[in-house]
Structures are given as C-alpha cells and as structure tokens.
Amino acid sequence: MLRIASISDSKNLQLEYEEIKSKTTDPEQIWREELEEIEVLCIHNDAENRVSGITLLVDYHRFMSCFKNFKNCKINFTEYVHKVLPMFENALLDTNEDVRSAAVKGLKLGIETFGEDYPDLLFKELLRGYKHGNYWIRYHTIVLISTLLHVLGGNIHKIKEDKEKEQEGIITCYEEVISCIYILSFDQIERVSFTASSAWQIFVEKRQGRHLCAPFNDSEAALSVLIAEMISVISSEYQEVTRTGNRTLNSLMGKIFNKLMDQSLDVVRKAFTEENFDKAIKKFNYFLSVVEACDDNIVKYQPQIEALIGKMMIHDNIEVKEMSSEVFKALKKTISNDDFVKDFIKAYFCSTENSDGPELLEKKVTFLEALIADPFLQVCPILTNLCLNPKETDSSLFLNRAKLLRLVSFSIYK
C-alpha cells in the first residue's frame, strides 16, 4: 500500500510518484491493484472492516487527487474516477453510519478535486442515483450535483455542450442535469424536494431571470430529455419514485400543457415502431399517466388520443391491449360528454370504414371485455342500444350491427 501518511508533504508525494514510475512501466496497474485490495475491505461482512476500507478509500482518494497537479502525470484519471465513484456510491447504502459518512466525505472530495477537469464524467456518474428507491441516495445525489455546480461557478447555463470542443471539461448532459433537479424538486421526501427546489432556484431560475419551467418551455431539446426522464421515473419499480414522476407531470400540465402534449403524443406514436419492447411499454405507461394528469383541456387532443387507443387495442401484445382500456377509462373521467363511450364504440367498432375480419375483431375483445367489466362505464346498456334498438338508424350501424354483436359474443362467451 502507498505511504498515505506522506500526502501532507508535497515533496515526499512527488518523490513517491516518481518512485512508482521508476518501479513499473505501467503506473496505472499500481492504483488498480491497490483499489482492488481496498474494495475487498469495503464490501466485507464485518462492519469494522468496512469502516476501515471506506476510510482508507477516502485517504487514498485524497492521495490520488494530489497527483492530478503534477506535470507529466500519466495516470488516467477518467478511468480512476469511473472506478472509485461507484465504490463510494455503494457505501452510501451501508447499514453502518460511519461508512455512510465516510462515503459522503469521499464523494465531496472527488467533486471538489476533479470537478473542474472532469465535470461531464462526474455529472453522468451522479445522475445514476436520482432514480434510486432509497431516499438517502436521491438526497445525496442532489447535494453532490449542487456541490459540483458550485465548483463550476454556479452558472449552469455556461456548461452546455460545445460541439467544437470535444474534451473532458465540456458538459454534454446539460438537459439531463436540469431534468434531474426539476424532477427531484417533486420528491415526496421533504429533505430531497427542498434541496432540489433550492438548487433549481439558485442555478436555474435566478441565473435565467425567469421562473417555473422556462428551460423546458423555451427548448424542445430540454423538454424532450425531460419527457424521456419522466418516462423512466414513472416506470420505476419503486412506488416512491413513480409518484415523484407523476407529481412532476401534473405540475408541467399546468404550465406548458400544449407543448408537453404535442411532444408526449409524438413519443407515444413512436412506441408502435419501437424495436425494444421494454422501452415501448414504458412509453405506453407514460401515455396513461399523461391522460390521467390532464384536465378539461384534453378535449383539444381527444381525436389524437382516441386514435392511439384504437391502435393500442389491436396491438399484438396483450399487455398493450390491456393498457388501452386503462387509457380509455382515464380519458372518460376527463371528458364531460355523456355520449363519449357510445361515440367511441360507433367509431371504432361499427364504422363502415373498418373492414374488420375475424382476426382483427378478436384483437378487440380484450378491450371490450375490460369496458364491460367496469360498472362505472355502463357499457352493456350502450351495446344493447346499438345492437338491438330499431330506432338506431345510422347507416354504418345498420350495416355493421352484426359485426358488433359478434364481438360482444366473443367477450361474453369467450
């Protein structure tokens, strides 16, 4: 192990580093091997060993950070930071308070030391924690992001990507950073939301001289990234995180409704051609949350939403078909039109424009079953009226009544 006690003496430290270089042609291998030894202690079953390991890691981290300013230093600090940050992040979840405290100390030291030279790398590592199910991780994520922004001078608008300068010191995740701060400001844990709200006010609102969600209102790119992050958050396995995503969505609905709806519906349309099915499901799940969050203004987008429901209910995947009925029910709760259910059934089950063969009709059974099973919708009387009432003289119903009866029989006697 390196002589950590010598770190307070820069001359000795310089000699130590020169000695490392003289003993091996690969000085990188030295710190890799030593970090592996420390990592064994950090994950040890015994709490005392873990405390020793993380404390040693902090000291070692301080030791390595001193090398950064040496001339002709050949240590790959990008690789080093990639290796050491996850070790500290894992320690944040330790059951031992001393280990957690040392982990926070190590992360702050790393940010203060490497923040100006490797901000992009650090931001991307820190962003991994803001969707975590443990509030302690989310809290320290926003604290450390704030610390990094302070290191960078506090002006978040000066860290946007500069495509003409491809280097470590350029931030390529500006939109992800502001999305993270904004979403965490709606965290149900007050400690997290308060810290995130303070960061938003300091680094975004005051710098820009505007309030609320101006970055997402002014930039399609920023809103697109925010939507992608909300899709991920809302689909989280952790209910606490999912609720944070829904609160964020509800807030945006009252501020940038039209822009949010336009981009959100475009995202849902692309889900039908998404090659990765897991990603597609998350987008459909987000679609349900969007409709649930809407108010009376949804009428403007009703035809588009109905068309998407129509495509979902004949999707090849049963999960998507089942979700189509949930979206429909959410839409019904918002639409005040008493004939909404009847008009939808007439449009998507009885129209002469639909050449529904047996296979396509069978795909719609799942959707109709869900509607019939919901007493709130009162679908059975509507179906009876459409199929059997001789006063219904609409030409499309007259020609396609048998089609609807066939579908009802599939639903009831399946």
JORA-V88378 format. One record per helix or strand of 3 or more residues. SS is the DSSP state (@ for helix, = for strand). FROM is the first residue (numbers start at 1). LEN is the number of residues. Records with the same first field share a line. If there is no record, write none. Layout:
SS = FROM-LEN ; FROM-LEN
//
This chain:
@ = 4-5 ; 10-14 ; 27-16 ; 47-21 ; 77-15 ; 97-18 ; 119-9 ; 135-17 ; 156-3 ; 174-11 ; 190-19 ; 214-5 ; 220-15 ; 239-15 ; 257-15 ; 277-17 ; 296-17 ; 318-17 ; 340-10 ; 358-6 ; 365-9 ; 379-10 ; 395-19
//
